[in-house]
C-alpha cells in the first residue's frame, strides 16, 4: 500500500483530493488540523504521532521532525544499503507529501501584527518535509499547490503513479516556493533590523501576468508584483476595458504615475516612453487634460494619460477625440466609461489609491552580470535650501510655475529640461547627451508658447550657454540645482538678461 503524508494550512480542495487517494487504496498520514478535517469528512487517517511513536509537542512546533518521517521520505528506493537500513530501523517509505506552509506572507501583511505572531508563522517542519521530498523526487511525489491536485489524481488513475516528468516539475515548484518563503522571512528581518544592503541579496516577487512580448516582439516578458507596499502602484490597478497591457504600456504608465504623484491639485500627465510630454494642473480634471493635450498635441497621440481625479463625461469626450494607449485614473464615471469603451483598443485602468504618496522604497536596475539598487527619489527639494542667486527676485507666479516645472523635470530622463507657464508645460526636452540640446529641443517643441515661460533643469549648467538660449527664447526665470564650479558664469548671464534664477541644491538625475 502506498502512503501519503498530508499536512496543509490551506485546505482548498484537500478533502476531495484525499478522498480520491483513499479510493485508489492509498494510506493517509496526517497532522493536527488537517487530520481533524479529513476525519470529519469520513476519511481514514493515521495520526503522525502513531507513525513517529512520539507525541506532537511544544504547541505543535515539533511533530514531523522525526526519522520515521524524514527517513521514509529521503530513503533511496533502489539503494540496497538504504533499503537494509529502513528494514533495520523499522522505517516505511512515504510515497507522497502534500504540504503547504504556515501563512507567513499573509501574517506580515496584517495591520498591527506583532513580532511574536510573525515568528510563530515561520514554518519549520513543512519546508523540511517538502524539500526532502523534492530532493528525492525520483521516488516521491510532492505537492505544494492545490492547483496540482487534479492532474496528479488523473495520472494516478491512468498509470498508478505520477510520471517522472511530473515528479520533477512538482519538485521544481517546491524549491521556487521555499525560496520565496525564505526570502520573505529574510526581508522581514532585514527591514526590522534596518539592514539596508545585506552582504547577499535575495529579492522575491509574485507574477501578476505573462506579457505578449517585451520591448520588441522577439523578446519574451512577464510582469511581477512586490509582496508588500503595493498600494497606489500600478500592480494594484484594475483594468476596466481594452486589450492586454504590453511591456511598454506598463513601463510608460509607471513613468506617468510617478510624475502624477508629485501633484495634489487636479492634474493630468501625458507620457510617451515613460517621459512626461505634457502636464497640466487646473481647477477641474477636464481643464487639466486640455492643458496637457495643448502642451504637446503631437506626442500625446498613442501615449499614456494619468489623472488624479475621476474621469467625468466632459473629460472622456475630449480624450475620445484621439488615440490613447492607456488612461489611468482613480475612477471613471459611468458616462465616461461608456464613451471611452467604444474604443476597442484603449486600456482603462482604475487605481483607487492613485494619490497615495510612496514615502520609501528602492529602485532596482539590472546591468550585465549584476544589479544596481538605490533609494527611491522621494524628495523634491528642501524649502530651506531654495535660494535666489540673481539680482532679480522671481515673481510669485514665476515661483509657482518653476516649482511646477521642477516636479515634472524630476521625472524626465536626463539630461532633462522642462519649460512651463500657467501650470502647464510648454516644452519638454528629455534624455539628451548634452544639456543645451535638451533645452534646444524643448524650445523647438514649444515654439511661440515659450515666451514668458519659466524653466527647470534636473542638474546644474556647466556653461552659461543654457541661460543665453533661454533668454533668446523669452524664458524669464530658471530653477536648477546649482553646484557647478562655473555657477557664477550662469548667474552673471542671468543678471545680464534680467532672468531670475533659483538654486535648489538638489539634483534629480534620472537615467
TIMARSE-616124 format. One record per residue (C-alpha): residue number from 0; residue in one letter; x, y, z. Coordinates in Angstrom, 1 decimal. Layout:
REM TIMARSE-616124
n res c1 c2 c3
NUM A X Y Z
...
REM end
This chain:
REM TIMARSE-616124
n res c1 c2 c3
0 X 0.0 0.0 0.0
1 X 1.3 3.4 -1.0
2 X 1.4 6.1 1.7
3 X 0.8 9.9 1.5
4 X 1.6 12.4 4.2
5 X -0.9 15.3 4.1
6 X -0.3 18.4 6.3
7 X -1.7 21.6 4.8
8 X -2.6 25.0 6.1
9 X -4.5 26.0 3.0
10 X -7.2 23.3 2.9
11 X -8.6 24.2 -0.5
12 X -9.5 21.0 -2.3
13 X -7.8 18.8 0.2
14 X -10.9 16.8 1.2
15 X -11.7 15.9 -2.4
16 X -8.0 15.0 -3.1
17 X -7.7 12.8 0.0
18 X -11.0 11.0 -0.8
19 X -9.6 10.3 -4.3
20 X -6.4 8.9 -2.8
21 X -8.4 6.8 -0.3
22 X -10.5 5.4 -3.2
23 X -7.3 4.5 -5.0
24 X -6.1 2.5 -2.0
25 X -3.6 4.9 -0.5
26 X -2.9 5.1 3.2
27 X -3.1 8.6 4.5
28 X -0.9 10.0 7.3
29 X -1.8 13.4 8.7
30 X -1.2 16.0 11.4
31 X -3.2 18.4 13.6
32 X -5.9 20.4 11.9
33 X -5.6 18.6 8.6
34 X -6.1 15.2 10.3
35 X -9.2 16.6 12.1
36 X -10.7 17.9 8.8
37 X -10.1 14.6 7.0
38 X -11.6 12.5 9.8
39 X -14.7 14.8 9.9
40 X -15.0 14.1 6.1
41 X -15.1 10.4 6.8
42 X -11.5 9.6 5.6
43 X -9.4 7.1 7.4
44 X -6.2 8.8 8.7
45 X -3.1 7.6 10.6
46 X -2.0 10.2 13.1
47 X 1.6 11.4 12.7
48 X 2.2 10.5 16.4
49 X 1.3 6.9 15.6
50 X 3.9 6.9 12.9
51 X 6.7 8.5 15.0
52 X 5.7 6.9 18.3
53 X 6.3 10.3 19.7
54 X 3.7 12.9 20.7
55 X 3.3 16.3 19.0
56 X 4.9 18.8 21.4
57 X 5.8 22.4 22.1
58 X 2.4 23.7 20.8
59 X 2.8 21.8 17.6
60 X 6.3 23.2 16.9
61 X 7.6 19.6 16.7
62 X 5.6 16.9 15.1
63 X 7.1 15.8 11.7
64 X 10.8 16.3 12.6
65 X 11.5 12.6 13.1
66 X 13.5 9.8 11.3
67 X 10.3 7.8 10.7
68 X 9.1 10.8 8.6
69 X 12.2 12.2 7.1
70 X 13.7 8.7 6.6
71 X 10.5 7.5 4.9
72 X 10.7 10.4 2.5
73 X 14.5 10.6 1.8
74 X 15.4 6.9 1.6
75 X 16.5 6.0 -2.0
76 X 14.3 3.1 -3.0
77 X 16.8 1.4 -5.4
78 X 19.7 1.7 -3.0
79 X 20.3 -1.6 -1.2
80 X 22.0 0.0 1.7
81 X 19.1 2.4 2.2
82 X 16.6 -0.5 2.0
83 X 18.5 -2.5 4.5
84 X 18.7 0.4 7.0
85 X 15.0 1.1 6.6
86 X 14.3 -2.6 7.5
87 X 16.6 -2.5 10.5
88 X 15.1 0.8 11.8
89 X 11.5 -0.1 11.0
90 X 11.0 2.8 8.7
91 X 8.4 2.5 6.0
92 X 8.5 4.6 2.8
93 X 6.3 7.7 2.3
94 X 5.5 8.0 -1.4
95 X 3.8 11.3 -1.5
96 X 4.0 14.5 0.6
97 X 1.2 17.1 0.3
98 X 2.0 20.2 2.3
99 X 1.7 23.9 2.1
100 X 3.2 26.2 4.7
101 X 2.2 28.5 7.5
102 X 0.9 31.8 6.1
103 X 3.9 33.9 6.7
104 X 3.1 36.3 3.8
105 X -0.5 36.8 5.0
106 X 0.8 37.4 8.5
107 X 3.3 40.1 7.8
108 X 0.6 41.9 5.7
109 X -1.8 42.1 8.6
110 X -2.2 45.6 10.1
111 X -0.7 45.9 13.5
112 X 0.7 42.3 13.6
113 X 3.1 41.7 16.4
114 X 6.6 40.4 16.0
115 X 5.7 37.3 18.2
116 X 2.8 36.4 15.8
117 X 5.1 36.7 12.8
118 X 7.7 34.4 14.4
119 X 5.1 31.8 15.2
120 X 4.1 31.8 11.5
121 X 7.6 30.7 10.3
122 X 7.2 27.1 9.3
123 X 9.9 24.7 10.1
124 X 8.6 21.1 9.6
125 X 6.8 21.9 6.4
126 X 9.8 23.2 4.5
127 X 11.9 20.4 5.8
128 X 9.4 17.8 4.5
129 X 8.8 19.3 1.1
130 X 12.5 19.9 0.5
131 X 13.2 16.3 1.5
132 X 10.5 15.1 -0.9
133 X 11.7 17.3 -3.7
134 X 15.3 16.1 -3.2
135 X 14.1 12.5 -3.6
136 X 11.6 13.4 -6.4
137 X 12.5 10.3 -8.4
138 X 10.6 8.3 -5.8
139 X 8.4 10.7 -4.0
140 X 5.6 12.9 -5.4
141 X 5.4 16.3 -3.6
142 X 2.5 18.7 -3.9
143 X 2.5 22.3 -2.5
144 X -0.1 23.9 -4.8
145 X -3.8 22.9 -4.7
146 X -4.0 23.6 -8.4
147 X -1.9 20.4 -9.0
148 X -4.3 18.0 -7.2
149 X -6.5 17.3 -10.2
150 X -3.6 16.5 -12.6
151 X -1.9 14.2 -10.0
152 X -5.1 12.2 -9.4
153 X -5.6 11.9 -13.1
154 X -2.2 10.4 -13.6
155 X -2.6 8.1 -10.6
156 X -5.9 6.8 -12.0
157 X -4.4 6.3 -15.5
158 X -0.9 5.0 -14.7
159 X -0.9 4.1 -11.0
160 X 1.8 6.6 -10.3
161 X 2.9 10.1 -11.4
162 X 5.3 10.3 -14.3
163 X 9.0 11.1 -13.9
164 X 8.4 14.5 -15.7
165 X 5.5 15.4 -13.3
166 X 7.6 14.4 -10.3
167 X 10.4 16.7 -11.4
168 X 8.1 19.6 -12.3
169 X 6.5 19.4 -8.8
170 X 9.9 19.2 -7.2
171 X 11.0 22.4 -9.0
172 X 7.8 24.1 -7.7
173 X 8.9 23.2 -4.2
174 X 12.2 25.0 -4.4
175 X 10.6 28.0 -6.1
176 X 8.1 28.0 -3.3
177 X 10.6 27.6 -0.4
178 X 13.0 30.2 -1.8
179 X 10.2 32.7 -2.0
180 X 9.1 31.8 1.5
181 X 12.6 32.2 3.0
182 X 13.2 35.4 1.1
183 X 10.1 36.9 2.7
184 X 11.5 35.9 6.1
185 X 14.9 37.3 5.3
186 X 13.5 40.5 4.0
187 X 11.3 40.9 7.1
188 X 14.3 40.7 9.4
189 X 16.4 43.0 7.2
190 X 13.7 45.6 7.3
191 X 13.1 45.2 11.1
192 X 16.8 45.5 11.8
193 X 17.3 48.2 9.1
194 X 19.9 46.1 7.2
195 X 19.6 48.2 4.0
196 X 22.2 46.5 1.8
197 X 22.9 42.9 3.1
198 X 26.0 41.1 2.0
199 X 23.9 38.8 -0.1
200 X 20.5 39.9 -1.5
201 X 17.5 37.7 -2.4
202 X 14.6 39.6 -3.9
203 X 11.2 37.9 -4.3
204 X 8.2 38.9 -6.4
205 X 4.9 37.3 -7.4
206 X 3.9 37.0 -11.1
207 X 1.0 39.2 -12.0
208 X 0.8 38.2 -15.6
209 X 2.6 36.9 -18.6
210 X 3.0 39.5 -21.3
211 X 2.6 39.0 -25.1
212 X 6.2 40.1 -25.6
213 X 8.8 42.6 -24.2
214 X 10.0 45.9 -25.6
215 X 10.2 44.2 -29.0
216 X 8.2 41.2 -30.4
217 X 11.3 38.9 -30.3
218 X 11.7 39.4 -26.5
219 X 9.6 37.4 -24.0
220 X 8.4 39.2 -20.9
221 X 6.3 38.9 -17.7
222 X 5.0 41.4 -15.0
223 X 5.8 40.8 -11.4
224 X 4.5 42.5 -8.3
225 X 6.1 43.2 -4.9
226 X 4.6 41.3 -1.9
227 X 4.4 44.4 0.3
228 X 3.7 48.1 -0.1
229 X 1.9 48.0 -3.4
230 X -1.0 50.4 -2.6
231 X -1.1 53.2 -5.1
232 X 1.2 51.4 -7.5
233 X 0.4 50.0 -11.0
234 X 0.4 46.5 -9.7
235 X -2.9 47.3 -7.9
236 X -4.6 48.8 -10.9
237 X -7.8 47.1 -12.2
238 X -8.3 47.0 -15.9
239 X -11.8 48.0 -16.8
240 X -11.5 47.8 -20.6
241 X -9.2 47.2 -23.5
242 X -6.7 44.6 -24.7
243 X -4.0 43.2 -22.5
244 X -1.3 45.6 -21.3
245 X 2.1 45.3 -23.0
246 X 5.6 45.6 -21.5
247 X 5.9 49.1 -22.9
248 X 2.4 50.0 -21.7
249 X 3.4 49.1 -18.1
250 X 6.7 50.9 -18.2
251 X 5.3 54.0 -19.7
252 X 2.3 54.1 -17.4
253 X 4.5 53.7 -14.4
254 X 6.5 56.7 -15.6
255 X 3.3 58.8 -15.9
256 X 2.2 57.6 -12.5
257 X 5.5 58.6 -10.8
258 X 5.1 62.1 -12.2
259 X 1.5 62.4 -11.2
260 X 2.2 61.5 -7.6
261 X 4.1 64.8 -7.3
262 X 0.8 66.7 -7.6
263 X -2.1 67.2 -5.2
264 X -4.2 69.6 -7.3
265 X -6.3 68.2 -10.3
266 X -3.5 67.2 -12.7
267 X -3.2 65.2 -15.9
268 X 0.1 63.8 -17.1
269 X 0.6 62.7 -20.7
270 X 3.6 60.5 -21.2
271 X 5.5 58.9 -24.0
272 X 8.3 56.4 -23.5
273 X 7.9 57.0 -19.7
274 X 8.8 60.7 -20.2
275 X 6.2 63.3 -19.5
276 X 5.3 65.1 -22.8
277 X 2.5 67.3 -21.5
278 X 1.4 68.1 -17.9
279 X -1.4 70.4 -16.8
280 X -2.8 71.4 -13.5
281 X -6.2 73.2 -13.2
282 X -9.3 73.6 -11.1
283 X -11.0 70.7 -12.9
284 X -9.7 67.5 -14.4
285 X -11.2 68.4 -17.8
286 X -9.3 71.6 -17.9
287 X -6.1 69.9 -16.7
288 X -6.5 67.4 -19.6
289 X -6.9 70.3 -22.1
290 X -3.7 71.8 -20.8
291 X -1.8 68.6 -21.0
292 X -3.1 68.0 -24.6
293 X -2.3 71.5 -25.7
294 X 1.2 71.2 -24.3
295 X 2.2 68.7 -27.0
296 X -0.7 67.6 -29.2
297 X 1.7 65.6 -31.4
298 X 3.4 63.4 -28.8
299 X 0.3 62.6 -26.8
300 X -1.1 60.7 -29.7
301 X -0.7 57.0 -28.9
302 X 0.5 57.9 -25.4
303 X -0.4 57.3 -21.8
304 X -2.6 59.7 -19.8
305 X -2.7 59.6 -16.0
306 X -5.2 61.7 -14.0
307 X -5.5 62.1 -10.2
308 X -9.3 62.8 -10.3
309 X -12.3 60.8 -11.6
310 X -12.6 60.9 -15.4
311 X -16.0 62.5 -16.0
312 X -18.1 62.7 -19.1
313 X -16.6 66.0 -20.2
314 X -13.0 64.8 -19.9
315 X -13.8 61.5 -21.6
316 X -15.4 63.3 -24.5
317 X -12.2 65.2 -25.0
318 X -10.0 62.1 -24.6
319 X -12.0 60.2 -27.1
320 X -11.1 62.5 -29.9
321 X -7.6 61.0 -30.3
322 X -5.9 57.6 -30.0
323 X -4.6 56.9 -26.5
324 X -2.9 53.6 -25.4
325 X -3.8 53.8 -21.7
326 X -5.8 56.0 -19.4
327 X -5.3 55.5 -15.6
328 X -7.3 57.3 -13.0
329 X -8.8 56.7 -9.6
330 X -12.2 56.1 -11.1
331 X -14.4 56.6 -14.2
332 X -17.9 57.9 -14.2
333 X -20.5 55.6 -15.8
334 X -20.9 58.1 -18.7
335 X -17.1 58.4 -19.1
336 X -16.6 54.6 -19.2
337 X -19.4 54.2 -21.8
338 X -17.7 56.9 -24.0
339 X -14.2 55.5 -23.8
340 X -15.2 51.8 -24.0
341 X -16.4 52.5 -27.6
342 X -12.7 52.5 -28.5
343 X -11.7 48.8 -28.7
344 X -8.0 49.0 -28.0
345 X -7.8 51.7 -25.3
346 X -6.9 50.4 -21.9
347 X -8.8 51.9 -19.0
348 X -7.1 51.3 -15.6
349 X -8.7 52.2 -12.3
350 X -6.3 52.8 -9.4
351 X -8.2 53.7 -6.3
352 X -5.2 54.8 -4.3
353 X -3.6 56.7 -7.2
354 X -3.0 59.8 -5.0
355 X -1.1 57.8 -2.3
356 X 2.5 59.0 -2.0
357 X 5.3 56.5 -2.0
358 X 7.3 57.6 1.0
359 X 10.0 54.9 0.9
360 X 11.3 52.0 -1.2
361 X 14.1 51.1 -3.5
362 X 14.6 51.3 -7.2
363 X 16.5 48.4 -8.9
364 X 18.1 48.3 -12.3
365 X 19.8 45.4 -13.9
366 X 23.2 45.7 -15.6
367 X 25.0 42.9 -17.4
368 X 26.0 40.4 -14.7
369 X 24.7 42.5 -11.8
370 X 22.1 44.7 -10.2
371 X 22.0 48.3 -9.0
372 X 19.8 49.2 -6.1
373 X 19.2 52.7 -4.6
374 X 16.6 54.5 -2.5
375 X 13.6 55.9 -4.4
376 X 13.9 59.6 -5.1
377 X 11.1 60.6 -2.9
378 X 12.3 64.2 -2.0
379 X 11.5 67.1 -4.3
380 X 13.5 69.8 -2.5
381 X 14.1 71.2 1.0
382 X 12.4 74.5 1.5
383 X 15.3 76.0 3.5
384 X 17.7 75.3 0.6
385 X 15.8 77.2 -2.1
386 X 18.0 80.2 -2.8
387 X 17.6 83.1 -5.2
388 X 21.1 83.7 -6.6
389 X 20.4 86.5 -9.0
390 X 19.7 90.2 -8.5
391 X 16.1 89.9 -9.7
392 X 13.7 88.0 -7.4
393 X 11.2 85.8 -9.2
394 X 7.6 86.9 -9.0
395 X 5.1 84.8 -7.1
396 X 3.7 83.4 -10.4
397 X 7.2 82.6 -11.7
398 X 8.0 80.7 -8.5
399 X 4.7 78.8 -8.7
400 X 5.5 77.8 -12.3
401 X 9.1 76.9 -11.5
402 X 8.1 74.6 -8.7
403 X 5.5 73.0 -11.1
404 X 8.3 72.5 -13.7
405 X 10.6 71.2 -11.0
406 X 8.1 68.4 -10.2
407 X 8.0 67.4 -13.9
408 X 11.7 67.6 -14.6
409 X 12.4 65.3 -11.7
410 X 10.7 62.5 -13.7
411 X 12.2 63.4 -17.1
412 X 15.1 61.4 -18.4
413 X 18.4 63.1 -18.1
414 X 19.6 65.4 -19.4
415 X 16.2 66.9 -18.8
416 X 14.7 70.4 -19.3
417 X 11.1 71.4 -18.6
418 X 9.6 74.7 -19.6
419 X 6.3 75.8 -18.2
420 X 3.8 78.6 -17.9
421 X 0.5 78.9 -16.1
422 X 0.9 75.4 -14.5
423 X 1.3 73.8 -17.9
424 X 4.3 72.5 -19.7
425 X 5.2 74.5 -22.8
426 X 8.2 72.5 -23.7
427 X 9.9 69.2 -22.5
428 X 13.4 68.2 -23.5
429 X 14.2 64.7 -22.2
430 X 17.1 62.3 -22.5
431 X 19.8 64.2 -24.3
432 X 23.5 63.7 -24.0
433 X 24.0 67.5 -23.9
434 X 22.0 69.8 -21.7
435 X 21.9 72.5 -24.3
436 X 20.5 70.0 -26.8
437 X 17.7 69.2 -24.2
438 X 16.9 72.9 -23.9
439 X 17.0 73.5 -27.7
440 X 14.6 70.6 -28.2
441 X 12.3 71.9 -25.6
442 X 12.3 75.4 -27.1
443 X 11.8 74.0 -30.6
444 X 8.8 71.9 -29.4
445 X 7.2 74.8 -27.6
446 X 7.6 77.4 -30.4
447 X 5.8 80.7 -29.7
448 X 4.4 79.4 -26.4
449 X 7.9 79.5 -24.8
450 X 8.0 83.3 -24.5
451 X 7.1 84.3 -20.9
452 X 7.7 80.8 -19.6
453 X 10.0 79.6 -16.8
454 X 12.4 76.7 -16.9
455 X 13.7 73.8 -14.7
456 X 16.8 71.8 -15.2
457 X 17.4 68.4 -13.5
458 X 21.1 69.2 -13.0
459 X 23.4 72.2 -13.0
460 X 24.6 74.2 -16.0
461 X 28.2 73.6 -16.8
462 X 28.3 76.6 -19.0
463 X 26.2 79.8 -19.4
464 X 25.0 78.7 -22.9
465 X 21.7 77.4 -21.5
466 X 21.0 80.8 -19.9
467 X 21.8 82.6 -23.1
468 X 19.5 80.2 -25.1
469 X 16.7 80.7 -22.5
470 X 17.0 84.5 -22.9
471 X 16.7 84.3 -26.7
472 X 13.5 82.2 -26.3
473 X 11.9 84.6 -23.9
474 X 12.2 82.5 -20.7
475 X 12.0 84.7 -17.6
476 X 13.1 82.5 -14.7
477 X 15.2 79.4 -14.1
478 X 15.3 76.8 -11.4
479 X 18.3 74.5 -11.2
480 X 20.3 72.6 -8.5
481 X 23.5 74.7 -8.8
482 X 26.7 73.1 -7.8
483 X 28.9 73.7 -10.8
484 X 32.4 75.1 -10.4
485 X 31.2 77.6 -13.1
486 X 27.9 78.6 -11.4
487 X 28.9 82.2 -11.3
488 X 29.1 82.4 -15.1
489 X 25.5 81.3 -15.4
490 X 24.4 83.7 -12.6
491 X 26.2 86.6 -14.3
492 X 24.5 85.7 -17.6
493 X 21.1 85.6 -15.8
494 X 21.8 89.0 -14.2
495 X 22.8 90.4 -17.6
496 X 19.5 89.4 -19.2
497 X 17.2 90.2 -16.1
498 X 16.4 86.5 -15.6
499 X 15.6 85.3 -12.1
500 X 17.4 82.2 -11.0
501 X 16.8 79.9 -8.1
502 X 19.1 77.1 -6.8
503 X 17.5 74.1 -5.1
504 X 20.7 72.4 -4.0
505 X 19.1 69.0 -5.0
506 X 19.8 67.2 -8.3
507 X 17.3 64.9 -9.9
508 X 19.2 62.8 -12.4
509 X 17.1 60.0 -14.0
510 X 19.0 57.5 -16.1
REM end
